[in-house]
């Protein structure tokens, strides 16, 4: 009698469990129901840097596509997506954003801080178009890395001239470049108050066998205390 009651109880439990599972499967799509029934999921730990980079890109695309009117993905869309920790689950750092590097206006470069791996994305300049992972262009990386030196020299020159009560001149830039050990492609000769464009030349070494030269151009202001602006060479 006891064994029969136990058997009946077990059968009743199994029937209830099947009933609950059937109710779940009816309320979900077939694919989702299968995941729910089998207990499958997508744990954060299983994500790769590349998959997270694409998740950031797709979120940025969704932001741009759902706007009214829809627009191509912008720098703000990418920054916003990369800053959401439930999207950027690996904490990838946004090093180069859209429009940061001349000649590579649709390039985004993310860095995995744990592995120091670079992941590059190319965003098409088309509404609704999906970004793709590409090999990181060495030229773009070199231009970005040398950009800080060019702007640093320019700001030092402007500050030195302002301390002397005047606008920056070509001679101020030459003096600042010597301090920073930065190479000028041509010696600038513009006078204070004229403003001018200066071209910096940098030898970039990436690995043992990759060496190339990049050029960063900066527009110097006509007024004292002005702000240098990077321009196309």
Number of C-alpha atoms within 10 A of each C-alpha: 6 7 8 9 10 11 11 11 12 12 12 11 11 11 12 12 11 11 12 11 14 13 10 16 18 10 10 13 10 11 9 13 17 14 13 15 12 8 8 10 9 7 7 11 8 9 12 13 22 18 14 19 29 21 17 26 26 20 21 24 25 17 20 21 17 11 9 7 7 14 16 18 28 18 17 14 19 22 15 13 22 25 16 13 11 12 18 20 19 19 19 25 16 16 13 19 20 22 14 19 23 17 12 16 16 20 24 27 23 22 19 18 12 10 8 11 13 17 20 22 22 20 21 16 15 10 13 16 14 17 23 14 18 13 10 16 12 15 17 18 18 22 21 18 14 19 21 12 18 26 21 15 25 26 20 19 24 26 20 19 20 16 11 10 11 17 25 32 23 21 17 23 24 21 15 20 21 12 10 13 11 17 17 20 14 11 14 17 15 17 15 19 15 14 20 18 18 25 20 24 18 21 12 18 13 11 7 6 7 9 12 13 12 18 20 26 20 21 18 28 22 18 16 19 18 16 16 20 14 21 14 13 12
